[in-house]
Amino acid sequence: MVEILVDGVLYVPINQQEQPHKQRRLMVGDFVKVVGGGFIRMGMCGEVVFIYDGRPKEIGVQFPSFNEVCHDLSGRTKPGHGWWYNEKDLELVP
């Protein structure tokens, strides 16, 4: 990486700067990790089973284990296995 020091200020050319990793759009069948959205299943992984493309966009995630706080995503999962998230609260699991 090229760094230029001018009058005590360090400059890095824009084409040399690290760019944030862009995640592709989530799709039904993707496995995701919960990285936000409150306490519900933080850090847990599940499968995207439904995407509601409204405003805001909601992603229905099914988890493998039961949780009494979770629900069934309006019949899309077993009771206690589903939760709705905003897309920003989920990270794609490779």
Secondary structure as GFF3:
##gff-version 3
##sequence-region A 1 94
A	DSSP	beta_strand	4	6	.	.	.	ID=ss1
A	DSSP	beta_strand	9	11	.	.	.	ID=ss2
A	DSSP	three_ten_helix	14	16	.	.	.	ID=ss3
A	DSSP	beta_strand	31	34	.	.	.	ID=ss4
A	DSSP	beta_strand	45	52	.	.	.	ID=ss5
A	DSSP	beta_strand	58	62	.	.	.	ID=ss6
A	DSSP	beta_strand	82	86	.	.	.	ID=ss7
A	DSSP	three_ten_helix	87	89	.	.	.	ID=ss8
A	DSSP	beta_strand	90	92	.	.	.	ID=ss9
###
